[in-house]
Amino acid sequence: MSAHQPIYVTQPDLPPLEEFLPYLQQIWDSRVLTNSGPFHQRFEAALCEHLGVKHVSLFTNATIALVTALQSLRITGEVITTPYSFVATAHSLLWNGIKPVFVDIDPVTLNLDPAQIEAAITPQTTAILPVHCYGTPCDVQAIQRIADDYNLKVIYDAAHAFGVQRQEDGEWHSVLNHGDLSVLSFHATKVFNTFEGGAIISPDAKTKQRIDHLKNFGFVNETTVVATGINGKMSEFNAALGLLQLQHIAKAVARRQAIETRYRSLLAGVPGLRFLERPSTATANHSYLPVLVGPEFAVSRDALYQRLRERGVMARRYFYPLISDFPMYRGLSSAHPAGLPVARQASAQVLCLPIYPALEDADVQRIAELIRSARPEASFLPAAAPVTTLLAA
């Protein structure tokens, strides 16, 4: 790593280029670039097997997949969702003319609090849109009980939850099988990427068929259009990359786990720093490494964020601001800060540390040292000369 190269919060994990060239050659030879070509079909089948799900529909990205998932279930009116997520979660509702209703989150998991969900239901509520934040599963059983009691649909934003499983009745099952639909992201920043991409997990063939029509302009055949669909198809290039990426994902997750373990060990016992708990009843994909910077820490979260950035460590405040603070949402009654105290505190304290397979142990060590050595009097000083070695490993 060069002395001037920053360390970002994540870096895409890519297979060796020479392994991808035969896939490219097949695409060049076939001249099939899109429209559910052979790689598209093979990738869908491979994902079903790898993830332990029944039906997968590939998309160009997860935002289009979220928009289409809501369309496929004909969701209208109000949808209860979280303010603590990437903004695309709520944007997908506005794109469909749906009113988001924000409720507060659980202080331990930072996922939607089921008690808050039930309290927010009105006659206009038609669905719940939870997020498996940082890959930690929501309380899917409690959410499903609420949905069943009030006849609501459940669409999970599972952008962070690739490969995550829950223990149910002594066996491990994909968290993606819960709810009416689950939406995955294969964006470059995710634990599993296809450069850009996404997918919808469906419980049955009929639902998948409707989704597949919607992602292809509503076409059923050459002359028949049955819905006002969109062009959301994944290309052969992205599907081929995804097929190859499946061969490397286990190694990538294992390396992420090792990095997280090292961070936790190096920062154990630091006053004011709290890592989120990993539930024993769920697997982790280690896609993010959030730490909460409380008032007992030597400096504020934002001072620590600035200290790291001044030294080339691009940690991120995921998620800050809250979605409910953005202009298109803050006028909603559910966006009022008084109703979202837990989400607001998490947003003010969270800092996601760099984690990706290519991150070296020496860099983890130095990042941890920068955090441990943070002091109020040093927070806004220029980086000292010895710290520049952080970027030279």
N, C-alpha and C positions, 0 to 999 in steps of 0.2 A: 504494500500500500504506500502510495507516494505521500510525501510530507504535507501536501496541500489537498489531498483528497478527503472530503468529509465522510463521516460514517453516518449513513442514513438510518432511519428507524427500521427500514427493511430493504431488502435487495432481492429482485426476482431470482428464483432458483431455476436454472436452465440445464437441460441435458447436454452432453457433449455434442458439438455441432456435427461431428462426423456420423453420429447415430441418427441424426435427423435427415441427413442428405438422401438416404434411400427413400424416405417418405416423400420428400420433395420430388424426387425423380418419378415416383408413381403418379403424383399429381400432374407433373408436366406431361407425362406420357398419356394420361387419360384425358387431359384437358377438362376434367370435371372440377370446377372450383367451388361450387355451392349447390343449393337445392337438394339437400339430403343425399349427398353422394356417398360413395363407399366408406370413406373415413368417418363421415358423420354417423353412419349407421353402426359401424364397428365401435366407435367411441361410446355411443349411447349404450350398447350392449355391455361393453367393458365396465362402464360406470355402474350399471345395475348390479353386476356381479361384485365389483369392488366395494360398493357402498352398502350392499344388502338391501336394495330397494327394488320395486317392481317395474316402475316406468319412469324414464328420463326423457325430457324434451330439451334439447340444446338450444342456447340462445347466444346472440352476439354479445350481450352483456347482461348483468344481473338487474340493472335498472329497467331495461325493456322487459325482462322476465317478470319483475314485480308488477309492472303496469299490466302485462298480459295475464298474469295470475288473477289479479282483481277483475279483469274483464271476463275471464273464463268462468268465474263463479258469479258473475253479474252483480257484483257488490255495489251498493248505492248508499246514500244517507250518511251515517256517521260510522267511523271505524276507530276503535280504541287502540292506541299505540304508545310507544315510548318516546320521550324527548331526548333520551340518551342513546344516540345512534348516529350513523352517517346520514346526511340529509336526504339521500335518495330514498330512505324508508318512507318518510312523509311525502316527499315529492311525488312518489308513485300514486299516492292518494289524490293529490291535487290534480295530477294529469288526468285522472278519471272523474273529476268533479265531485270527489268525496271529501267530507269534512273530517279532518283528523281531530281526535279527542285525546289529549295527552294526559297520562296518569303517572304517578310516581313509581319509583323502582325500589327493589329490595336492597337494603344496605350491604348485604353480604355478597350476592351474586351480581348485582347491578342490572338484573333482568326485571321485567315488569312484575310488580307486586300484585298477585291475584286478588287480594282484598281490595286494592285500589281499583282494579278492573271492574269488579262487581258493583262497586259504589258509583261508577260513572255510566252505567248502562241506562239508556233512555229508550223510549219507543222508536227513535230513529236509528238506534244502533243495529248494525247488520253483521259486523265482523270484528275480530280482534287480530291485530297485526303485531305480534311480539317479535323480539330479536334475541337469538341465542348469543348474548354479548360476550365477545372474546372467546367464543366457542363453548362457554359454559351453558349447559342446557337449561332452558326455562323450567319452571314447575309445570310440566306438560300435563300431568294428571289433574292438577287443580284448575288449570286453564280449560281443559276439555270438559270438566264437570260444569264450569260456568257456561261454556258454549252450549252444552247439551240442555242445561236448565233454561236458557234464554233463546234457544234456537238460533245460535250465531255460527257463522263460519270462522275458521281459524286458518290464517295464512302465516307461516313462519318465515321471517327473514333470517335465513340460515347462512348468510354470506360468510360468517366466521366459522361455520361448523362442519367443514368438509371432513368426513371420516369419523366424526364424533359418535360414540355409542353410549347408551345408557344400560344399566343393569336392571332387568325387569324379570321378576319371578326366577331369579337365579341364573338368567341367561343374558347375553349381551345383544342388543338390537340397535339399529341405526336410529338416532334421534330424528332423522329426516322423515321417518314414517309417521310422525305425529302430525295432527292437524289435517285439514283438508288438502293443503298443498305446502310444500317447502321450496324455498328459492335459494339456490347456491350462486356464489360468485367465483369466477376464475380470473379475476383481474390480476394484473401484474404484481400487486401488493399482497395478494393472498397466499396462504400456505401452499395451495395448488393452483397453478396458473396455466392458461393457454394464451398468453399475451393479454388478450381480452376475451371475455366469455362469461356465460352463466348457464343456469339450467333450472327447470322446474321439475320437482319430484311429484308424481301423481300416484294415487292409490289404485287406479283402475284404467283399463284400456279406453273406455269411453271418454273419460276426462282428458287423457293424453291426446286423443284424436281431436278434441275440440281445441286444445292448446296448440297442437301442430297446425291446425287450420288457421288459427289466429296469428301465428308467427309467420305465416306465408300469405299475407294479404286477404285471408279468408277463402283461398282457393281450395276446392275439393278435387277438381280435375281441370282440364284445359279450359272448359267453358262455364264452370259452375263456381260461383262465389257465394258463400253462405253467411259471412260475417264481415264486419268492418275491421279486418285484420291489419297488421303492420308487417314491415319487413324486419323480422327479428332473428333470422336464421344464422346459425354459426357456419362459417366458411370451412371448406375442406382443410385449409392451411391450419386453422386453429384446432380443428378436430384431430388432425394428424399429430400435432404437437401434444395435445392432451393425451392421446393414446400412448405416446412415448413417455410422457411425464408419469403415468401410472407405474411405470417400471422403477421409478426413482423416488416415489413419494415416501415410502417407508424409511429409507435412509435419511431423507430430509427431515422428517418428523423426529427421528431419533436424535439427530444433531441438534435440532431446536430444543429438545428436552434436556440434552446435556448442557446447553448454554443457559437455559432457565435455571437448572439446578445450581450451576456455578454462580449466577447472579444472586440467587437466594442465599447461598452459603456466604458469599462475600459481604452481603449487606444485612445479614442476620444480626439482630440486636441493635440496629441503628435507631435511636429514638425518633419517633415521628414518621417512620417509613413503614407502610403496611402493604404486603403483597396480597392479592386476592387468594382466597382459599380454593384449592382444587377439590371438588367433591369426589369421594371415594366410589360413588355409584356411577361415575361417568369417566370415559376416557378423555384425554386432552390431545389436541393437535398442536398446541404451543404456537398458535398463529400470532398472538400478541403477548407482550409482557408488561401489563400495567402495574404501576406502583402508586399508592396514594400517599401524598406528602402532607402530613398533618401539621397542626400548629406546634407540636413538640420538636419538629425538625429544625435544624440550625437556621435555615432560610425558608422563605416562602416557595411554593411550587413554581411561580413565575420567575423568581430569582434563580432557582436551580435550573430551570429551562433555559434562561438566558446564559447562565454560566456554562452550561454544556455546549450551547450553540457557539459561543465565543471561542470555544476550543474545538470546533468542528464536529461535535456530536449532535446530530439532528434528531434528538428525541422529539416526540410529538404529544400534544395534549389531546389525545383521543378519549372523550369527545368534549371539546370546548370550542365555541359556545354550545349550549344546548340547542337542539333544533328549534325549540319553542322561542328562542331569542331572536331568530332571524326575522326580517321584516314581513315576509309573507305569512308568518305564523303568530307573531307576538300579539296580534289583535284578538286572537281567540281567547275566550274566557278560560279555557283549560290551560292556556300558556302562562297564566299569572304565576309569578315566582312563589307566591305563598302556598300554592298547591303542589309544588314540586321540590320540597326541601331536600330530600335525599339525593335526587338527581342533580340539584344545584350544588350541593356540597361535593359530590363526586366529580362534577365537571370542574370545580375550582381546585381540586386536589390531584387529579389524575395526571400521570406522566407515563407514557409508554416508552420503554427503553429499547434500543436497537436489538433485534433478534432476527437472524437469518442464517442458513447453513454455512455460508462462507465467512461469517464473522469469526475472527480468531480468538483463541483463549486470552492472548495477551491484550487484545482490545477490550474484552470483557473486564479483565483485571483493572485496566486503566480507567475505564468508565466508572467502575465501582469506586476506585480511589478518588476520582473527581467528585463523586457524590458524597463519600464519607468525609472528605476534607473540606466540604462547603462550609464557609463561615460568613456571617453578615458583613464583616469588614472587607472580605475578599470578593463578594458576590459580583461587583460591577467593575473590578479591576481588570486590566488586560491580562491575557494568559501569560503565566510565567514561563520562562524559557524551557525548563525541564519537561513541562506538560506537552510540548510539541511532539515529543516522542510518541504520544498517543496515536498520531496519524502516520508514523513511520514504520510500523510493524508490517 
